[in-house]
Amino acid sequence: MDANKAQRLRDIGYEIGPTCGTCKHGLFAAEDDFGTCRVNEYVHLKHTGSPRKLSIFQHGRCPKFERASWVEEQVHGFKEFLK
């Protein structure tokens, strides 16, 4: 990464925060902001049967966040900004 770019990101307090999109439990189709959580479930009010996987938004997060193994490989020069 360009040194000036990295410094500017530091200057503005840039962070890549923990989100469902970078969590190992999030499951998203390519270029889709909504997906499902592999760990959180709910029982649908109008339907009976087994609990369903919880629908989630890629930029949300919950306390069960665990960073996916691919994240550090994908962010390259932005690794220092991971939170």
JONORSUL-V208876 format. One record per helix or strand of 3 or more residues. SS is the DSSP state (h for helix, s for strand). FROM is the first residue (numbers start at 1). TO is the last residue. If there is no record, write none. Layout:
# JONORSUL-V208876
SS:FROM:TO, SS:FROM:TO
This chain:
# JONORSUL-V208876
h:3:11, h:20:22, s:34:42, s:52:57, h:71:81
